[in-house]
Amino acid sequence: MEEDVLVLLPVADFVNFVQNYKKCGSELGGGPTLTNHVQTVKQHLPNSILSFVVIGMEKYFRDQKTKVQRKHRAAVLSSERVTPCTDSDQGSVHRLDVEEV
């Protein structure tokens, strides 16, 4: 008998997995990645069909966009030089990063 299992991943954990993947790529020795997490769950539930769900990613992306817009607005209002958004924003995960993982 095959058992379907729905695995809920909190957004914070998923973002952490993506950030660890971005830091290390496929190299070993970094923090936990999504691949490591999936393998761990498979070890605990070997005969199950797993479905992983991350609830709240759209809200996360909207919040990130709002932060960038507020930072840009504050820079414009204070007459500072405005720099374009770069990947150097630590802690920020973009849609492309999620697709790569």
ROGU-267828 format. One record per residue (C-alpha): residue in three letters; x, y negated, z negated. Coordinates in nm, 4 decimals. Each point is the difference from the previous one (the first is absolute). Layout:
// ROGU-267828
- code:u:v:w
- ALA:X:Y:Z;
...
END
This chain:
// ROGU-267828
- code:u:v:w
- MET:0.0000:0.0000:0.0000;
- GLU:0.1386:-0.3375:0.1012;
- GLU:-0.0490:-0.2822:-0.2409;
- ASP:-0.0258:-0.3602:0.1183;
- VAL:0.1659:-0.2432:-0.2383;
- LEU:-0.0309:-0.3780:0.0109;
- VAL:0.3064:-0.1674:-0.1482;
- LEU:-0.0443:-0.3657:-0.0958;
- LEU:0.3128:-0.2124:0.0030;
- PRO:-0.0096:-0.3325:-0.1831;
- VAL:0.1048:-0.2900:0.2209;
- ALA:0.2884:-0.0865:-0.2331;
- ASP:0.1427:0.3519:0.0309;
- PHE:-0.0425:0.0027:0.3770;
- VAL:0.1710:-0.3385:0.0341;
- ASN:0.2829:0.1307:-0.2191;
- PHE:0.0376:0.3046:0.2286;
- VAL:0.0144:-0.2264:0.3067;
- GLN:0.2561:-0.2305:-0.1613;
- ASN:0.2194:0.2957:-0.0950;
- TYR:-0.0208:0.1284:0.3572;
- LYS:0.0967:-0.3437:0.1333;
- LYS:0.3026:-0.0144:-0.2312;
- CYS:0.1318:0.3486:0.0681;
- GLY:-0.1638:0.1089:0.3241;
- SER:0.0289:0.3733:0.0240;
- GLU:0.3081:0.0098:-0.2234;
- LEU:-0.0149:0.1924:-0.3227;
- GLY:0.0792:-0.1492:-0.3364;
- GLY:-0.2439:-0.2896:-0.0026;
- GLY:-0.3218:-0.0268:-0.1925;
- PRO:-0.3020:0.2193:0.0659;
- THR:-0.1426:-0.0220:0.3514;
- LEU:-0.3354:0.0981:0.1414;
- THR:0.1567:0.3117:0.1499;
- ASN:0.1330:0.1065:-0.3394;
- HIS:-0.3389:-0.0597:-0.1594;
- VAL:-0.1822:0.2026:0.2656;
- GLN:0.2460:0.2878:-0.0419;
- THR:-0.0486:-0.0048:-0.3774;
- VAL:-0.3783:0.0125:0.0333;
- LYS:0.0284:0.2825:0.2550;
- GLN:0.2112:0.1988:-0.2470;
- HIS:-0.2709:-0.0330:-0.2652;
- LEU:-0.2826:0.0793:0.2435;
- PRO:0.1559:0.2332:0.2597;
- ASN:-0.3184:0.1414:0.1529;
- SER:-0.1945:-0.3229:0.0154;
- ILE:-0.0768:-0.2360:0.2828;
- LEU:0.1139:-0.3402:-0.1234;
- SER:-0.1473:-0.3360:0.0958;
- PHE:0.1810:-0.3041:-0.1357;
- VAL:-0.1940:-0.3235:-0.0448;
- VAL:0.1262:-0.3448:-0.0930;
- ILE:-0.2873:-0.2242:-0.1008;
- GLY:0.0630:-0.3726:0.0078;
- MET:0.2644:-0.0477:0.2701;
- GLU:-0.2047:-0.2634:0.1842;
- LYS:-0.0347:-0.1999:-0.3214;
- TYR:0.3761:0.0348:-0.0535;
- PHE:0.0712:-0.1339:0.3509;
- ARG:-0.2452:-0.2890:-0.0481;
- ASP:0.1638:-0.0883:-0.3321;
- GLN:0.3449:0.0054:0.1630;
- LYS:-0.1219:-0.2251:0.2802;
- THR:-0.1511:-0.2420:-0.2516;
- LYS:0.3304:-0.0177:-0.1900;
- VAL:0.1883:-0.0827:0.3193;
- GLN:-0.2551:-0.2667:0.0954;
- ARG:0.0155:-0.1587:-0.3464;
- LYS:0.3798:-0.0013:0.0082;
- HIS:-0.0029:-0.1598:0.3444;
- ARG:-0.2581:-0.2596:-0.1053;
- ALA:0.1962:-0.0901:-0.3120;
- ALA:0.3154:-0.0408:0.2072;
- VAL:-0.1786:-0.2267:0.2493;
- LEU:-0.1557:-0.2133:-0.2724;
- SER:0.3314:-0.0430:-0.1772;
- SER:0.1708:-0.0953:0.3285;
- GLU:0.2441:0.2861:-0.0295;
- ARG:0.1383:0.1704:0.3036;
- VAL:-0.2372:0.2789:0.0963;
- THR:0.1655:0.3281:0.0887;
- PRO:-0.1829:0.2733:0.1838;
- CYS:-0.0983:0.3116:-0.1900;
- THR:0.2739:0.2615:0.0146;
- ASP:0.0386:0.3578:-0.1134;
- SER:0.2172:-0.1267:-0.2842;
- ASP:-0.3171:-0.0427:-0.2050;
- GLN:0.0813:0.2518:-0.2673;
- GLY:-0.2912:0.2078:-0.1161;
- SER:-0.2000:-0.0720:0.3109;
- VAL:-0.1306:0.2853:0.2132;
- HIS:-0.1325:-0.0690:0.3481;
- ARG:-0.2356:0.2012:0.2187;
- LEU:0.2870:0.1132:0.2198;
- ASP:0.1832:0.1344:-0.3061;
- VAL:-0.3048:0.2071:-0.0904;
- GLU:-0.0177:0.1417:0.3516;
- GLU:0.3682:0.0929:-0.0043;
- VAL:-0.0280:0.1911:-0.3265;
END
